[in-house]
Each structure stands twice: as structure tokens, then as C-alpha cells.
């Protein structure tokens, strides 16, 4: 998710308006509507869990969010059409949207692999992960190495 967040910040600050609209409002908001609908379908599973508060207000907010995310891609396409006036600008907008979808896909796959019921039900995988040891930072001192002055003079004379 951090890579997606970094990408969206980058394209919205450094890219064109068409690229920003394509990457954010078309690609991400379009998918967010689909995701929001799937989440609301899954609310029934958590209805009886005391640790999860899914009141009618939460359900209504998710339904509205899904609706708004259906509108954002349409508006984004109008922005792209208006501001991407050349083939090169249209290509850049398309590539920006594609990059957003690739990063979102990577984030969702990673989350699924980490938190899926299959993985959580496999204690061997969990124990193996806990046993992983962090790579230690090198003990050596990091210092700037300087060339001795006498050697520098010697090299200067050798060049001439």
C-alpha cells in the first residue's frame, strides 16, 4: 500500500491533470467501488462478532461510498478527454492508470497472502515466519575515506 500511496502522491504532484485523474479517480476510485460492494456483502459474516461494530450507520456509509466511487471514474474520464489532447498525453494518462492498478493489485495480493484464512490456519507457516531472523546491520564503522594529502600530490604529478 505504501508503494501505491507514494505513486499517487508523485503522479498528483508531478504529473499532468489528465495523468492524476486517470491514476487516482479512474483507476483507484473505480476499483474502490467494486471493493466497497464486496465488503458490504461480507458484513453478514461479522454480524455476530462482539469485537466488530457494524452498525447500520457503517453499512450505509459503505453503500454510499460504493455509489460515489462509481461516479468518480466517469468524471475522471471526462477530465482525461478534455486535458489529454494529444496521443502522447492520452498514452501517459493510460500508463498512469495502469501503474495504479498494478500497485493496487500487488497490495491486495500481498494482504490476501498474509491474512487469508488458509495462511492463518496453517500454524507451520506462522511458526516459520516467527523464526525468521532480521538481517543485522554491519558492525563496521561507516566513515568517509580520505586520500592522504601526500598521495594526492603524488597522483597530480603523475598525471602531468
ZAKEDO-865561 format. One record per residue (C-alpha): y, x, z negated; residue number from 1; residue in three letters; chain. Coordinates in steps of 0.2 Angstrom, whole numbers. Each point is the difference from the previous one (the first is absolute). Layout:
% residues N
ATOM | v | u | w | k | r | c
ATOM | Y | X | Z | NUM | ala | A;
...
//
This chain:
% residues 160
ATOM | v | u | w | k | r | c
ATOM | 0 | 0 | 0 | 1 | unk | A;
ATOM | 12 | 15 | -3 | 2 | unk | A;
ATOM | -2 | 6 | 17 | 3 | unk | A;
ATOM | 4 | -18 | 7 | 4 | unk | A;
ATOM | 15 | -1 | -12 | 5 | unk | A;
ATOM | 6 | 17 | 6 | 6 | unk | A;
ATOM | -2 | -5 | 18 | 7 | unk | A;
ATOM | 10 | -16 | -2 | 8 | unk | A;
ATOM | 14 | 9 | -9 | 9 | unk | A;
ATOM | 1 | 13 | 13 | 10 | unk | A;
ATOM | -1 | -12 | 15 | 11 | unk | A;
ATOM | 13 | -12 | -8 | 12 | unk | A;
ATOM | 12 | 15 | -3 | 13 | unk | A;
ATOM | -2 | 11 | 15 | 14 | unk | A;
ATOM | -7 | -12 | 13 | 15 | unk | A;
ATOM | 9 | -12 | 11 | 16 | unk | A;
ATOM | 2 | -18 | -5 | 17 | unk | A;
ATOM | -14 | -5 | 12 | 18 | unk | A;
ATOM | -12 | 13 | -7 | 19 | unk | A;
ATOM | 4 | -6 | -18 | 20 | unk | A;
ATOM | -2 | -18 | 4 | 21 | unk | A;
ATOM | -17 | 3 | 9 | 22 | unk | A;
ATOM | -7 | 11 | -14 | 23 | unk | A;
ATOM | 6 | -10 | -14 | 24 | unk | A;
ATOM | 2 | -19 | 4 | 25 | unk | A;
ATOM | -12 | -1 | 15 | 26 | unk | A;
ATOM | -14 | 11 | -6 | 27 | unk | A;
ATOM | 0 | -1 | -19 | 28 | unk | A;
ATOM | 7 | -17 | -3 | 29 | unk | A;
ATOM | -11 | -7 | 13 | 30 | unk | A;
ATOM | -16 | 7 | -8 | 31 | unk | A;
ATOM | 7 | -5 | -17 | 32 | unk | A;
ATOM | 0 | -18 | 4 | 33 | unk | A;
ATOM | -19 | 1 | 5 | 34 | unk | A;
ATOM | -3 | 10 | -16 | 35 | unk | A;
ATOM | 10 | -13 | -11 | 36 | unk | A;
ATOM | -11 | -14 | 7 | 37 | unk | A;
ATOM | -16 | 9 | -4 | 38 | unk | A;
ATOM | 6 | 4 | -18 | 39 | unk | A;
ATOM | 4 | -19 | -3 | 40 | unk | A;
ATOM | -17 | -4 | 6 | 41 | unk | A;
ATOM | -7 | 12 | -13 | 42 | unk | A;
ATOM | 10 | -8 | -14 | 43 | unk | A;
ATOM | -15 | -12 | -4 | 44 | unk | A;
ATOM | -11 | 15 | -4 | 45 | unk | A;
ATOM | 12 | 5 | -15 | 46 | unk | A;
ATOM | 4 | -18 | -6 | 47 | unk | A;
ATOM | -11 | 2 | -15 | 48 | unk | A;
ATOM | 4 | 18 | -5 | 49 | unk | A;
ATOM | 11 | 0 | -16 | 50 | unk | A;
ATOM | 8 | 17 | 4 | 51 | unk | A;
ATOM | 7 | -6 | 17 | 52 | unk | A;
ATOM | 15 | -12 | 0 | 53 | unk | A;
ATOM | -1 | -10 | 16 | 54 | unk | A;
ATOM | 11 | -15 | -4 | 55 | unk | A;
ATOM | 6 | -12 | 14 | 56 | unk | A;
ATOM | 17 | 9 | 1 | 57 | unk | A;
ATOM | -9 | 16 | 5 | 58 | unk | A;
ATOM | -11 | -10 | 13 | 59 | unk | A;
ATOM | 16 | -8 | 7 | 60 | unk | A;
ATOM | 9 | 17 | 1 | 61 | unk | A;
ATOM | -15 | 8 | 10 | 62 | unk | A;
ATOM | -1 | -15 | 12 | 63 | unk | A;
ATOM | 19 | 1 | 3 | 64 | unk | A;
ATOM | -2 | 19 | 3 | 65 | unk | A;
ATOM | -13 | -3 | 13 | 66 | unk | A;
ATOM | 11 | -12 | 9 | 67 | unk | A;
ATOM | 15 | 12 | -1 | 68 | unk | A;
ATOM | -10 | 14 | 7 | 69 | unk | A;
ATOM | -5 | -11 | 15 | 70 | unk | A;
ATOM | 19 | -2 | 4 | 71 | unk | A;
ATOM | 4 | 19 | -2 | 72 | unk | A;
ATOM | -10 | 6 | 15 | 73 | unk | A;
ATOM | 8 | -13 | 12 | 74 | unk | A;
ATOM | 17 | 6 | -5 | 75 | unk | A;
ATOM | -5 | 18 | 1 | 76 | unk | A;
ATOM | -6 | -3 | 18 | 77 | unk | A;
ATOM | 17 | -7 | 4 | 78 | unk | A;
ATOM | 9 | 15 | -7 | 79 | unk | A;
ATOM | -11 | 12 | 10 | 80 | unk | A;
ATOM | 3 | -10 | 16 | 81 | unk | A;
ATOM | 18 | 1 | -3 | 82 | unk | A;
ATOM | 2 | 18 | -5 | 83 | unk | A;
ATOM | -14 | 9 | 9 | 84 | unk | A;
ATOM | 8 | -1 | 17 | 85 | unk | A;
ATOM | -9 | 14 | 9 | 86 | unk | A;
ATOM | -19 | 4 | 2 | 87 | unk | A;
ATOM | 2 | 15 | -11 | 88 | unk | A;
ATOM | 8 | -10 | -14 | 89 | unk | A;
ATOM | -14 | -14 | 1 | 90 | unk | A;
ATOM | -13 | 14 | 0 | 91 | unk | A;
ATOM | 8 | 7 | -16 | 92 | unk | A;
ATOM | 0 | -17 | -8 | 93 | unk | A;
ATOM | -18 | -3 | 4 | 94 | unk | A;
ATOM | -5 | 17 | -6 | 95 | unk | A;
ATOM | 9 | -3 | -17 | 96 | unk | A;
ATOM | -9 | -16 | -2 | 97 | unk | A;
ATOM | -17 | 8 | 4 | 98 | unk | A;
ATOM | 3 | 14 | -13 | 99 | unk | A;
ATOM | 4 | -13 | -13 | 100 | unk | A;
ATOM | -16 | -10 | 3 | 101 | unk | A;
ATOM | -10 | 16 | 0 | 102 | unk | A;
ATOM | 7 | 5 | -17 | 103 | unk | A;
ATOM | -2 | -17 | -7 | 104 | unk | A;
ATOM | -18 | 0 | 7 | 105 | unk | A;
ATOM | -3 | 17 | -9 | 106 | unk | A;
ATOM | 7 | -7 | -16 | 107 | unk | A;
ATOM | -11 | -16 | 0 | 108 | unk | A;
ATOM | -16 | 10 | 5 | 109 | unk | A;
ATOM | 3 | 12 | -14 | 110 | unk | A;
ATOM | 4 | -13 | -13 | 111 | unk | A;
ATOM | -16 | -10 | 5 | 112 | unk | A;
ATOM | -11 | 16 | -1 | 113 | unk | A;
ATOM | 7 | 4 | -17 | 114 | unk | A;
ATOM | 0 | -17 | -8 | 115 | unk | A;
ATOM | -13 | -10 | 9 | 116 | unk | A;
ATOM | -14 | -9 | -10 | 117 | unk | A;
ATOM | -13 | 10 | 8 | 118 | unk | A;
ATOM | 8 | 17 | -5 | 119 | unk | A;
ATOM | 4 | -7 | -17 | 120 | unk | A;
ATOM | -18 | -6 | -2 | 121 | unk | A;
ATOM | -7 | 17 | 4 | 122 | unk | A;
ATOM | 1 | 10 | -17 | 123 | unk | A;
ATOM | -6 | 16 | 9 | 124 | unk | A;
ATOM | 15 | 1 | 11 | 125 | unk | A;
ATOM | 11 | -3 | -15 | 126 | unk | A;
ATOM | -8 | 14 | -10 | 127 | unk | A;
ATOM | 1 | 12 | 15 | 128 | unk | A;
ATOM | 18 | -4 | 2 | 129 | unk | A;
ATOM | 3 | 3 | -19 | 130 | unk | A;
ATOM | -9 | 17 | 2 | 131 | unk | A;
ATOM | 12 | 7 | 13 | 132 | unk | A;
ATOM | 10 | 14 | -6 | 133 | unk | A;
ATOM | 18 | 3 | 5 | 134 | unk | A;
ATOM | 4 | 15 | 9 | 135 | unk | A;
ATOM | 9 | 12 | -12 | 136 | unk | A;
ATOM | 17 | 8 | 5 | 137 | unk | A;
ATOM | -2 | 18 | 3 | 138 | unk | A;
ATOM | 3 | 11 | -15 | 139 | unk | A;
ATOM | 10 | 13 | 10 | 140 | unk | A;
ATOM | 18 | 1 | -2 | 141 | unk | A;
ATOM | 10 | -6 | 15 | 142 | unk | A;
ATOM | 14 | 12 | 3 | 143 | unk | A;
ATOM | 11 | 5 | 14 | 144 | unk | A;
ATOM | -6 | 17 | 7 | 145 | unk | A;
ATOM | 14 | 12 | 4 | 146 | unk | A;
ATOM | -1 | 15 | 11 | 147 | unk | A;
ATOM | 5 | 16 | -9 | 148 | unk | A;
ATOM | 17 | 6 | 6 | 149 | unk | A;
ATOM | -7 | 18 | 4 | 150 | unk | A;
ATOM | -13 | -8 | 12 | 151 | unk | A;
ATOM | 13 | -11 | 8 | 152 | unk | A;
ATOM | 11 | 15 | 4 | 153 | unk | A;
ATOM | -16 | 9 | 7 | 154 | unk | A;
ATOM | -4 | -15 | 11 | 155 | unk | A;
ATOM | 18 | -1 | 7 | 156 | unk | A;
ATOM | 0 | 18 | 5 | 157 | unk | A;
ATOM | -17 | -2 | 8 | 158 | unk | A;
ATOM | 7 | -14 | 11 | 159 | unk | A;
ATOM | 14 | 10 | 6 | 160 | unk | A;
//
